[in-house]
Amino acid sequence: MCCLLIVCVIGGGHAGCEAATGAARAGARALLLTQKLDTIGEMSCNPSIGGVGKGILVREVDALDGVMGRVADAAGIQFQILNRSKGAAVWGPRAQIDRQLYKKHMQHTLLNYPNLDVRAGSVFDLVFSRTAPQLCASSSGQNIWATVDGIRLDTGELIKCTQVVLCTGTFLSGEIHIGMKRFPAGRMGDAPACGLSESLARAGFKLGRLQTGTPARLDARTVNLEGMEMQEGDADPSPFSFLNTDVANRASHNENQVVCYKTHTTPETHGIVRESMHLSIHIQETKKGPRYCPSLEAKVSRFAQRDRHTVWLEPEGYDSGIFYPNGLSNSMPEELQEAMLRTVPGLENVKMVRPAYGVEYDFVDPRELAPTLETKRIKGLFLAGQINGTTGYEEAAAQGIIAGINAGLASRSSAPLVLNRADGYVGVMIDDLITRGAEEPYRMFTSRSEYRMTMRSDNADLRLTEKGRAVGIVSEARWTSFNCERDDLVRAEALLRGTTLSPQGWRDHGFVVKLDGIMRSAFDMLSHPHIRSADFANVIPGLNTISPRILGRLDIDGRYAAHVRRQDADVRLFLADESLLLQPALDYAQVTGLSSEERERLARTRPRSIGAAKRMEGMTPKGIVALLRHAKRTYVAQSGAANLV
């Protein structure tokens, strides 16, 4: 038995890396346990970070001083802002990643991180301390079944700790499917974590099964790229991290940025898939797979009228010699996969390096969680990543950082960090999960947020870094950098707002403005789609001393200013509902006017506020009114909320 450790993080994937470093920044002594040290930071599926919605999550993780953005900047081999032709609210920062570089930089970061120990070990069981039922002091009102006391390895070793963060990914009773073959594994070549599923089931958690998959890996030397559409990165790569002004592998003329290639499936491809569906156990199972990143079998079945689906060939690194065929995920018999691949233009002579396969794994109903990602029934147990029903590296990292930070803060009996839907996409995702559950793997999109105008990738630091600093998880270096950036933004905006001219005055300086007699500041002029802050350099003294990066951020602020003002009213209404807190121990059986279904859902989920109750599936307007009337006598309101009832 070793000495007492405060926070144990189980799993070295994207959730685990952020959880371990987050707990360490929160002041805890943290231990990251993973089966193999050389798989820390492994990119099990696609060789990319970010995308629409997902890229904003990475920026938010970075704003809280997380590690994913900085490592991606060091390992990226092509950078692109998706949706750039649209408004900044839906821009999606994305990077193609060199797998080996990502692992190298992530492992170096973790192995040298203050307050963090890393060791290899397979966790077999969770150790709990059972006490008489009592109400959770922090939030939910559900009786605590037990308190975390430690973890037990498969060697029998007991590690004592007060907080555990489970970041098991697809390893929780994971099973790989290739054709009709099935065998236990979390990913190819790695054993599953079966004992942990049994521990969670014994504790009363509701477990379900989900599915995902990954395509074959292709020998790049056997691919004919002639005639394929090329997708190059941005000429001026945008880093993920607010601490970086450039990316590591850019070089002087972007010669280090790789190219992706576009091809497509054919009717012959679809025919082979249809004829082999009865030979795939993954397809015959009834478990839910990802709707928004579906397998080839799912696409052929769901979109039978289509004769082609897009396939992107993505390099897995500078020297890997391997293409990742994004869009060809399947679980067909291995002996049929190469024949199917050779029906795709450019892959007529392709050789597989590794077959595609499906994975099925356990997950916990995320309605078992509080907004801190601590479980309601086990004090000191936090869950993050695919164990909560999500899919994707970025979703995992975003949960990991919140779970790790809160585990670290809980170890010091400090107030938690809770993000709501108006704070960021991290808050949107957690709220969706804990109020609605996950009937299928959850993926982040900008459309999931009601407040897209205010929650953009460019302002994640302004939204979250100060919140992180308030709970002590933002470093001095980042805090200094953030304040310098914010001060420059304030100064630049003041310069623009301080210069106001008539329409004729602006015309005299070469700007096309409607002659309507309205006085406009330079900041107001940014609402015009073709006007940029830099255009005022000859009009406003001192503006040429502001960096292009700051001026670019100011362009977005000016473009969205009117929209943000309108959305601020929606945010105030949202916060009013969120301030109407429900008693943790509220007996919903005593609330007159609720249906039996509503009582059951409320008792299971135990929403923290009227706002959260409104967002639950199955709640009716009548039920919300009944709940509000009852809560008027019993709720605990935040400052000023009493006037809102």
PASE-997386 format. One record per residue (C-alpha): residue in one letter; x, y, z. Coordinates in steps of 0.5 Angstrom, whole numbers, plus 500, padded with zeros to 3 digits. Layout:
! PASE-997386
AXYZ...
***
This chain:
! PASE-997386
M500500500C503507498C502513501L496517500L495521494I489526493V487525486C488519481V486520474I485513470G486513463G492517458G487519453H485526451A480526457G486523462C491528460E487534461A484531467A491530470T494536469G488540471A488537478A495538478R494546477A488546482G493544487A492537488R498532488A495528482L497521479L495519472L495511471T495508464Q496501462K502503457L506509458D508510451T500510449I499517453G496522448E495516443M490519437S486512436C482514430N483520426P489524425S486531426I484536432G478541432G473542426V466546427G464546434K470542436G475547435I472552439L472547445V480546444R480554444E476554451V480548454D486552452A483559455L483555462D490553461G489546458V494543454M491540448G491547444R499548445V501540443A496541437D500547435A507543436A504537432G500540427I502539420Q496543416F492548419Q485551417I479555419L473551417N467556415R471562414S467564408K461565413G461569420A466568425A461565430V461558426W469558424G472552426P479552427R482545425A489542424Q492535421I496532426D502528426R501522430Q508521433L509528434Y503529438K504523443K512526443H510533445M504530450Q508525453H514530454T508535457L505530462L512527464N515534466Y508537469P509540476N505536482L503530477D506523477V505518471R506511472A503505468G498500471S492497470V486499475F482493476D477496482L475502485V475502493F469505496S468507504R460505505T457510510A450511512P446515507Q447522507L445528503C451530498A453537501S455539494S449539490S444533488G440531494Q441524492N443519497I451518497W452511496A459511498T465515498V472514494D477511498G482508493I483504487R486497486L490495481D490488477T496486481G493487488E496494490L492498493I493506492K489510497C486517494T480521496Q478523488V478519482V477521475L475516470C477517463T477510460G475512453T472506449F476501454L470500459S469493457G471494450E470489445I472490437H468487432I471485425G466482421M463476425K469476429R469479436F474480442P475484448A480490447G479498448R483499441M487494437G492491441D490494448A486490453P479493456A478495463C473490465G473490473L471497473S465496469E463491475S465496480L460501477A455496476R455494484A455501486G448502482F450506476K446505470L451502464G449502457R453500451L455505445Q459503438T464507434G469505429T475507425P477506418A483502415R490505414L492505407D499504405A501511401R505508396T500504393V495510392N494514386L493521387E493523380G486527379M484528386E482534389M487537393Q486541400E491545402G491549409D491556410A497560408D497564414P496558419S492560426P494557432F490554437S493556443F492564445L499563448N502562441T502567435D505562430V505554429A511550430N512547423R510552419A517554416S518560412H514559406N509553409E513548405N512544412Q504544411V502537408V496536403C489532404Y486529398K479528396T476522393H469518393T466512394T462509388P456504386E460498386T463500393H456500396G454494392I460490396V458493403R450491402E452484400S456483406M452487411H450480414L457478415S458484420I456483427H457490429I451492424Q447486427E448489434T442494436K447499440K447506438G453508433P455516432R450519428Y454525425C461520424P457514421S460508419L460506411E455501412A450506416K451511410V449506405S443504409R441511411F442514404A440509399Q439514394R446517393D451513389R457517392H460519399T466523400V472520402W478525405L485522404E489525410P496524412E498521419G504524419Y511527415D514520415S508515417G507513409I500512411F493515409Y487515414P481515409N476519413G469517411L471509410S470507417N467500417S467493420M466489414P470482414E478483413E478479407L473483404Q475490406E481491401A476489395M471494397L477499398R479498391T473500388V474508390P478512385G485512386L485506391E485501385N491498387V491500395K494496400M491496407V496497413R491495418P484493417A478497419Y474495425G468497430V468498437E463497443Y464499450D460501456F458508458V455511464D448515463P451522464R445524468E448521474L453527474A453534477P455540473T462539476L462532473E462529480T458523480K451524485R452517488I459516489K463522493G469523490L468520483F468524477L467521470A470524463G470523456Q467517452I464514459N459519459G457518452T461523448T465522442G471525439Y478528442E475535443E469533447A473528451A479534453A473539455Q470534460G477532462I479539464I473540468A473534472G480534473I480541476N474540480A477533483G483538485L479543488A475538492S481535495R482542498S475543500S475549495A469551491P468548484L468551477V462550474L460553467N453554464R451555457A452562457D459561459G462557453Y461550449V464546455G458548459V453547453M456540452I456538460D449541461D446537455L449531458I447531465T440534463R438530457G443524457A446520451E442516447E447516442P454518442Y454526443R458530438M459538439F456543433T455550434S448549433R447546440S448553443E443558443Y449564444R453563438M454570437T457571444M461564444R466564438S473561438D476568438N474570445A474564449D480567453L475573454R470568457L474563461T481565463E479570468K474564471G480560471R484565475A479566480V479558482G487558481I488554475V491559470S499560471E502566472A505566465R498565461W495571466T500576464S499574457F492575457N492581461C497584456E492582450R486584454D489591455D491592448L484590445V481595450R486600448A485599440E477599441A478606445L482609439L476606434R470609439G474615440T474617432T467619430L465623424S459625419P458620413Q461626409G467626413W468618412R467619405D473625405H477619407G475614402F470610405V463609402V458611407K450612406L449620407D444619412G446624417I448619422M455620426R459614426S465612430A470608427F468602431D461603428M464603421L466595422S459593422H460594414P462587411H468590407I471595412R477593417S480596423A487596419D483601414F483606419A491607420N491613416V485616420I487614427P494616430G497610434L493605431N499603427T502601433I497595435S498588432P495585426R492580431I489585436L486588430G483582427R480580434L477587434D474586427I470581429D468585435G465590431R462586426Y458582431A457588436A449589434H448582434V451581441R447587444R441583442Q443576445D445579451A438580453D437573451V443571456R440575462L433571461F437565461L441567467A435569471D432562470E439559472S439563478L432560481L435554484L431548486Q432545493P437539492A432534497L426537493D421531494Y417531487A412527489Q409533493V409537487T402538485G401538478L407534475S405528471S408521473E413521468E415528470R416526477E420520475R425524470L426530475A427525481R432521477T436528474R435532480P436539476R439544479S435550477I428552474G432553467A435546467A429543469K426547462R431543458M430536460E426532455G419530457M418537461T411540459P410548460K404546465G410542469I414547469V409552472A407547477L415546479L416554479R410555484H412550489A419552488K417559490R416557497T423553498Y428554493V434558494A436564490Q442567488S442575489G437578486A433572484A427573489N425579484L424574478V419569481
***
